[in-house]
Structure formats: C-alpha cells, structure tokens
Amino acid sequence: MAFLDISAVRKVYGQNVVVQDFNLAVERGEFVSFLGPSGCGKTTTLRMVAGFEQPTAGTIRIGGKDVTYLPPNQRNIGMVFQAYALFPNMTVADNIGFGLKVAKKPAAEIGPRVKEMLELIKLPHLADRYPYQLSGGQQQRVALARAIANKPQVLLLDEPLSALDAKIRVSLREEIRALQKALGITTIFVTHDQEEALSMSDRIVVMSEGRMEQVGNPFDIYNYPKTRFVAGFVGTLNTLKARVLDPGAGKLSIDGQEAVTSRPLNGSPADSIRTVALRPEAVALGERVNGGNGLSGTIEEVGFLGSVVRIKVRLGENAISLDTFNSSSVTPPKRGDTVSIAFTRDDLLVLEDNDAH
C-alpha cells in the first residue's frame, strides 16, 4: 500500500470543477511534483492533502489512515507556503519551535530540536534575529525548518521558491532536495516551473484544467510526452502535422517527405492526419544516418542564444527549429540556404490527443 494515497479525488466549487478524478499513490520518501500553469488545480489538490480544503468526492490516506475530513492539525503534515508565513514578532528560533510548543512538547525537547533544525538549514548564527532582518532565501529556510521540526509524515511545499530571484532559487532547490533525501520525508512540491520539477522530482504529475495529463519520472515526462499539452508545456517543442502513409510500419508524410516512427500507428488509418513532435535538441543539420529520418528545407531564421544557435528550417506548411552549439570555428548557415536535417525514429513522437484536421 502506498504511504500517501489520493484516490478518485474531485473538487467542485458551484458549477466549476477545479480537480477531477485525481488518483495518485506516493511511496514513503518519494518526492513528487505537481506541475502546471496557474489555475490547473495543483494547489487545490495540495490543500486537500493538507486539510485546508475538503474534497467533494474521493479519499485521502496517509500511512493507511483515512484523513479525508480531518483538520490539518490532526494529519501530521508540514507545510511551506509561497509567502513564508513567518511570525514577524518572533525570532528565528521561536518561529522554528512554534509547532513544537503548540504540540505541547517539553522545553527540554524543544531547545535541542530547534538547535538541530538551525544546524540543518545552516543558520545557527541567526537564531535571535527577526524575519525582517533576513533575506528571502533565509526566510524560506526558516519556514522549511519550522515545517519539518515536528517530524511530519508528509511535507507539502506550495511554490516555495517563486518569490526568490533566479540564482537563489537554483541554490535553494538543491538544498531542499538534499534535505528531503537525507531525512527521507515523503514530499509533494507544487510548481509552475518545469526546470524545478525536472531537476528535483522522483516523479512529476503534469496537470491542466483540473486533470492529470501525465504522471512519470522526469526523463519520461520530457522525452516521451503523451499529450500535446505535456509536450508543449514541458520544454521547447516542434509540433508538426503529418499524414499517415502506412500505419503498421509507422510511416508518415511531412510536407510530402517520408518519415518513420519507432512504433506502429495503431488506430490511425492511412491518409489520416496526426500531430507529431520533435525536441529542438533532437534534430541535427546533415544527412540521415543509420536508418534514421532525413528531411530537407530552407533556412528561415538563425538566432544566437549565447552558447546555442537556434535555427528554423521551413519544410512547407511545417517548420522545425533545431539547436546547435555556438562555435567560433563553425559558420552557421544563412537565411535562404537549402539544408538537410536528421533525427532518429525514436525522437519523432506521435501525440495521443490528436485534433489536427
């Protein structure tokens, strides 16, 4: 049995379905991210796990115990909010020890635990400071220490890094992940930042309009998106219209040029239109190799992005962007040049939610 089990959970406000048919089994010690744009239902789902919202339907179990309708203080969860939510009139040490005092832990236990937490977040020298005397990154570390001081069964993080600048975000996400691994806390992390989710998670739940679009590890979510939404939301993507030539052989026509997928196109009759996708980094300039795919087109744009050169090749109705490393010894092609591009059969993804016409 999963340590955290969210089964058939649904949340409705009036006529508005915010979360629908959410099913997820999280193992003990696993780090799972809910990833999606604003309004997709990820924070509402987190708040139902925390007990701040009650599901319209479904059940939530932690450690085998049904907590669906229990208040937050009876769930043994730790919560870190986007806005830190530190008490401004309390010192760092008092903020960290607040939950322990509420739980009526003896002073002889609170002191050492607070000290341990301060060491863990590397801020023992700031124990007597107040929140206004701390940087944003330091405040978030204190909020994290407060959330884990009570040894929660599940740690919930609601976009905890979104208010920080880019450099601190990268540093703090590494610290959070290292801390989570060291303590082995089952963790749910809500974010709209794909890089955060990809770099931190054991698994990712991609959400859109209250639905679970796809669940998988970061490698599979990025390399094998199942729907057009996932493919477009996670990373940069080329989406193309292709006509099916031979479903059994996986053969397609892209602007009159043949390409082959690594799998049969089951359920797609000949002459039907499918949406296919390619990551820019999966495409290379040059002729096809080892039975891969090759197409020809005209250079439409060349853009310099520092270490990377992004080249857009027009095939006809479709265009493909590809990335190459910038090198002073290699002259990039010019607009109007005719070029060949190559990619493997595995890199040509056929998306499930086909709405091409």
C-alpha positions as CSV (number, residue, x, y, z in Angstrom):
1,M,0.0,0.0,0.0
2,A,1.2,3.5,-0.9
3,F,2.2,5.8,2.0
4,L,0.1,8.7,0.6
5,D,-2.9,7.5,-1.4
6,I,-5.1,10.0,-3.2
7,S,-8.0,8.1,-4.6
8,A,-10.7,9.4,-7.1
9,V,-10.4,12.9,-5.5
10,R,-12.7,15.6,-7.0
11,K,-13.3,19.2,-6.0
12,V,-16.2,21.3,-7.3
13,Y,-17.0,25.0,-6.5
14,G,-20.5,25.6,-7.6
15,Q,-20.6,24.6,-11.3
16,N,-16.8,24.9,-11.6
17,V,-14.9,21.6,-11.5
18,V,-11.4,22.5,-10.1
19,V,-10.0,19.0,-9.7
20,Q,-11.4,15.9,-11.4
21,D,-10.6,12.2,-10.9
22,F,-7.2,12.7,-9.2
23,N,-5.6,9.3,-8.5
24,L,-2.0,9.1,-7.1
25,A,-0.1,6.6,-5.0
26,V,3.0,8.1,-3.4
27,E,5.6,5.9,-1.8
28,R,7.3,6.6,1.5
29,G,10.2,9.0,1.0
30,E,9.2,9.9,-2.6
31,F,9.5,13.4,-3.9
32,V,6.6,14.2,-6.3
33,S,5.9,17.5,-8.0
34,F,2.6,18.8,-9.2
35,L,3.5,20.8,-12.3
36,G,1.1,23.0,-14.4
37,P,0.0,26.6,-15.2
38,S,-1.9,28.8,-12.8
39,G,-5.5,27.6,-12.3
40,C,-4.8,23.9,-13.2
41,G,-5.8,22.6,-9.8
42,K,-2.4,21.8,-8.4
43,T,-2.5,24.0,-5.3
44,T,-6.1,23.0,-4.6
45,T,-5.1,19.3,-4.6
46,L,-2.2,20.1,-2.2
47,R,-4.6,22.0,0.1
48,M,-6.9,18.9,0.1
49,V,-3.9,16.8,1.2
50,A,-3.1,19.3,3.9
51,G,-6.7,19.5,5.1
52,F,-7.3,23.2,4.3
53,E,-9.8,22.1,1.7
54,Q,-12.2,19.2,1.7
55,P,-12.8,17.0,-1.4
56,T,-16.2,17.0,-3.0
57,A,-15.6,13.2,-3.6
58,G,-12.8,10.7,-3.1
59,T,-10.5,9.7,-0.2
60,I,-7.0,10.7,1.0
61,R,-5.0,8.3,3.2
62,I,-1.6,8.8,4.9
63,G,0.1,5.8,6.3
64,G,-3.0,3.7,5.8
65,K,-5.2,6.1,7.8
66,D,-8.1,7.9,6.2
67,V,-7.6,11.6,6.7
68,T,-10.0,12.9,4.1
69,Y,-12.0,15.0,6.5
70,L,-9.6,15.5,9.4
71,P,-8.4,19.1,10.1
72,P,-4.8,20.0,9.3
73,N,-3.6,19.7,13.0
74,Q,-4.6,16.1,13.1
75,R,-2.8,15.0,9.9
76,N,0.9,15.3,11.0
77,I,1.9,17.2,7.8
78,G,4.4,20.0,7.4
79,M,3.5,22.9,5.1
80,V,5.7,25.5,3.5
81,F,3.9,28.4,1.8
82,Q,4.9,30.7,-1.1
83,A,4.8,33.7,1.2
84,Y,6.9,32.2,4.0
85,A,4.1,33.0,6.7
86,L,6.7,33.6,9.4
87,F,5.6,35.3,12.6
88,P,7.1,38.8,12.5
89,N,7.2,39.3,16.3
90,M,9.1,36.0,16.8
91,T,12.8,35.3,16.5
92,V,14.0,32.7,14.0
93,A,14.4,30.2,16.9
94,D,10.9,30.9,18.2
95,N,9.4,30.5,14.7
96,I,11.0,27.1,14.3
97,G,9.9,26.0,17.7
98,F,6.3,27.3,17.4
99,G,4.8,24.0,16.1
100,L,6.6,22.1,18.9
101,K,5.1,24.4,21.5
102,V,1.6,24.1,20.1
103,A,2.1,20.3,20.3
104,K,2.9,20.8,24.0
105,K,6.4,19.3,23.7
106,P,8.5,19.8,26.8
107,A,11.1,22.6,26.8
108,A,13.8,20.1,27.2
109,E,12.9,18.6,23.9
110,I,12.1,21.9,22.0
111,G,15.5,23.5,22.6
112,P,17.7,20.7,21.2
113,R,15.3,20.2,18.3
114,V,15.4,23.9,17.3
115,K,19.1,23.8,17.5
116,E,19.2,20.7,15.3
117,M,17.0,22.5,12.7
118,L,19.1,25.6,12.7
119,E,22.2,23.5,12.0
120,L,20.3,21.6,9.3
121,I,19.5,24.8,7.4
122,K,22.9,26.3,8.2
123,L,21.6,29.3,10.1
124,P,22.6,28.8,13.7
125,H,24.1,32.3,13.9
126,L,20.8,33.9,13.1
127,A,18.7,32.2,15.8
128,D,17.9,35.5,17.6
129,R,17.1,37.6,14.5
130,Y,13.6,38.5,13.4
131,P,12.2,37.8,9.9
132,Y,12.5,41.4,8.7
133,Q,16.3,41.0,9.3
134,L,16.6,38.1,6.9
135,S,16.9,37.7,3.2
136,G,14.1,36.0,1.2
137,G,16.2,32.8,0.9
138,Q,16.9,32.8,4.6
139,Q,13.2,33.3,5.5
140,Q,12.3,30.4,3.3
141,R,14.9,28.2,5.0
142,V,13.3,29.1,8.4
143,A,9.9,28.2,7.0
144,L,11.2,24.9,5.9
145,A,12.8,24.2,9.3
146,R,9.6,25.0,11.0
147,A,7.7,22.7,8.8
148,I,10.0,19.7,9.5
149,A,10.7,20.3,13.2
150,N,7.7,18.3,14.2
151,K,8.8,15.3,12.1
152,P,5.8,15.3,9.8
153,Q,4.8,12.2,7.8
154,V,4.3,14.3,4.7
155,L,5.9,17.6,3.7
156,L,3.9,19.9,1.4
157,L,5.6,22.7,-0.5
158,D,3.4,25.3,-2.2
159,E,5.5,27.1,-4.8
160,P,8.1,27.9,-2.1
161,L,10.7,29.4,-4.5
162,S,8.6,31.6,-6.7
163,A,9.2,34.8,-4.8
164,L,13.0,34.4,-4.9
165,D,15.4,35.6,-7.6
166,A,16.7,33.0,-10.1
167,K,20.2,32.4,-8.6
168,I,18.8,31.8,-5.1
169,R,16.1,29.6,-6.5
170,V,18.6,27.2,-8.0
171,S,20.7,27.1,-4.8
172,L,17.7,26.6,-2.5
173,R,16.0,23.9,-4.6
174,E,19.3,21.9,-4.4
175,E,19.3,22.4,-0.6
176,I,15.6,21.4,-0.3
177,R,16.2,18.2,-2.4
178,A,19.3,17.2,-0.4
179,L,17.5,17.8,2.9
180,Q,14.5,15.8,1.7
181,K,16.7,12.9,0.7
182,A,18.7,13.0,4.0
183,L,15.5,13.0,6.1
184,G,13.5,10.6,3.9
185,I,10.3,12.7,4.1
186,T,7.5,12.0,1.7
187,T,7.2,15.3,-0.2
188,I,4.7,17.0,-2.5
189,F,6.1,20.0,-4.3
190,V,3.8,22.4,-6.3
191,T,5.3,24.5,-9.0
192,H,4.7,26.0,-12.4
193,D,8.4,26.0,-13.2
194,Q,9.3,23.0,-15.4
195,E,13.0,23.2,-14.6
196,E,12.3,23.0,-10.8
197,A,10.1,19.9,-11.4
198,L,12.5,18.2,-13.7
199,S,15.6,18.8,-11.5
200,M,14.1,17.9,-8.2
201,S,11.5,15.2,-8.6
202,D,11.3,11.4,-8.4
203,R,8.0,11.7,-10.3
204,I,6.0,14.6,-11.9
205,V,2.3,15.0,-12.1
206,V,1.5,17.3,-15.0
207,M,-1.8,19.0,-14.6
208,S,-4.1,21.0,-16.9
209,E,-7.6,22.3,-16.2
210,G,-8.0,20.1,-13.1
211,R,-6.9,16.9,-15.0
212,M,-3.9,14.7,-14.6
213,E,-2.4,14.9,-18.1
214,Q,0.6,12.6,-17.4
215,V,2.5,11.0,-14.4
216,G,6.0,9.8,-14.8
217,N,9.7,10.3,-13.9
218,P,11.4,13.5,-15.3
219,F,13.1,11.5,-18.1
220,D,9.8,10.1,-19.4
221,I,7.8,13.3,-19.0
222,Y,10.4,15.3,-21.0
223,N,11.3,12.7,-23.7
224,Y,8.0,10.8,-24.1
225,P,5.1,13.3,-23.5
226,K,1.8,11.6,-24.1
227,T,-0.3,14.6,-24.9
228,R,0.1,17.8,-26.8
229,F,-0.3,19.8,-23.6
230,V,2.5,18.0,-21.8
231,A,4.8,18.2,-24.9
232,G,4.2,21.9,-25.2
233,F,4.3,22.8,-21.5
234,V,7.5,20.8,-20.6
235,G,10.4,22.1,-22.7
236,T,10.6,23.6,-26.1
237,L,8.9,21.6,-28.8
238,N,8.3,21.5,-32.6
239,T,4.7,20.3,-33.4
240,L,4.0,19.2,-36.9
241,K,1.1,17.9,-38.9
242,A,1.8,14.6,-40.6
243,R,-0.3,12.4,-42.9
244,V,-0.3,8.6,-42.2
245,L,1.1,6.6,-45.1
246,D,1.4,3.1,-43.6
247,P,0.1,2.7,-40.0
248,G,1.7,-0.7,-39.5
249,A,5.1,0.4,-40.5
250,G,4.8,3.8,-38.7
251,K,5.3,5.7,-42.0
252,L,4.2,9.3,-42.2
253,S,4.4,12.1,-44.7
254,I,5.5,15.6,-43.5
255,D,5.0,18.1,-46.3
256,G,5.4,15.4,-48.9
257,Q,8.6,13.9,-47.3
258,E,8.6,10.5,-45.7
259,A,9.4,10.0,-42.0
260,V,9.2,6.9,-39.9
261,T,8.3,6.5,-36.2
262,S,9.7,3.7,-34.0
263,R,6.3,2.3,-33.3
264,P,3.2,1.3,-35.4
265,L,0.5,3.9,-35.6
266,N,-2.3,1.8,-34.2
267,G,-5.8,3.2,-34.6
268,S,-4.7,5.7,-37.3
269,P,-6.0,4.8,-40.7
270,A,-4.0,5.6,-43.9
271,D,-4.4,9.2,-45.0
272,S,-5.5,10.4,-41.6
273,I,-3.7,13.4,-40.0
274,R,-1.7,13.1,-36.8
275,T,0.2,15.6,-34.7
276,V,3.9,14.7,-34.3
277,A,6.6,16.4,-32.2
278,L,10.3,16.9,-32.1
279,R,12.6,18.5,-29.5
280,P,15.0,21.1,-31.0
281,E,18.0,19.3,-29.5
282,A,16.9,16.0,-31.2
283,V,17.4,17.5,-34.7
284,A,20.7,17.9,-36.4
285,L,21.9,19.5,-39.6
286,G,23.1,16.9,-42.1
287,E,22.1,13.8,-43.9
288,R,20.2,10.9,-42.2
289,V,22.3,8.2,-40.6
290,N,21.8,4.5,-39.6
291,G,18.2,4.2,-40.8
292,G,17.0,7.4,-39.2
293,N,14.9,10.2,-40.7
294,G,16.0,12.9,-43.0
295,L,14.2,15.9,-44.4
296,S,15.2,18.9,-46.5
297,G,14.1,22.5,-46.2
298,T,15.1,26.2,-46.3
299,I,16.7,28.2,-43.5
300,E,14.1,30.7,-42.3
301,E,15.7,32.1,-39.2
302,V,19.1,31.9,-37.4
303,G,19.1,33.2,-33.8
304,F,22.1,33.4,-31.4
305,L,21.2,32.4,-27.8
306,G,24.7,32.6,-26.3
307,S,26.2,29.1,-26.3
308,V,23.4,27.8,-28.5
309,V,22.4,28.8,-32.1
310,R,18.7,28.2,-32.8
311,I,18.0,27.5,-36.5
312,K,14.5,27.4,-38.0
313,V,14.0,25.3,-41.1
314,R,10.9,25.7,-43.3
315,L,9.7,22.5,-44.9
316,G,6.5,23.8,-46.4
317,E,3.4,24.1,-44.1
318,N,5.6,22.9,-41.2
319,A,8.8,24.4,-39.8
320,I,11.3,22.8,-37.5
321,S,13.6,24.6,-35.0
322,L,16.8,23.0,-34.0
323,D,19.6,23.8,-31.6
324,T,23.4,23.6,-32.3
325,F,26.3,24.7,-30.1
326,N,27.8,28.0,-31.0
327,S,31.4,27.6,-32.1
328,S,33.8,30.2,-33.5
329,S,35.2,27.7,-35.9
330,V,31.9,26.8,-37.5
331,T,29.9,29.2,-39.6
332,P,26.2,28.8,-39.2
333,P,24.0,28.6,-42.4
334,K,22.4,31.7,-43.8
335,R,18.7,32.5,-44.4
336,G,17.6,31.1,-47.7
337,D,20.1,28.2,-47.7
338,T,18.8,24.7,-48.6
339,V,19.7,22.2,-45.9
340,S,19.2,18.7,-44.8
341,I,18.1,17.8,-41.2
342,A,18.2,14.4,-39.5
343,F,16.6,12.8,-36.4
344,T,16.1,9.3,-35.1
345,R,12.8,7.3,-35.3
346,D,12.7,7.3,-31.5
347,D,12.8,11.1,-31.4
348,L,9.7,11.5,-33.6
349,L,6.8,11.5,-31.1
350,V,3.2,10.9,-32.1
351,L,0.9,12.7,-29.6
352,E,-2.2,11.0,-28.3
353,D,-4.6,13.9,-28.2
354,N,-4.9,14.3,-31.9
355,D,-7.0,17.3,-33.0
356,A,-5.3,18.0,-36.3
357,H,-7.6,18.5,-39.3
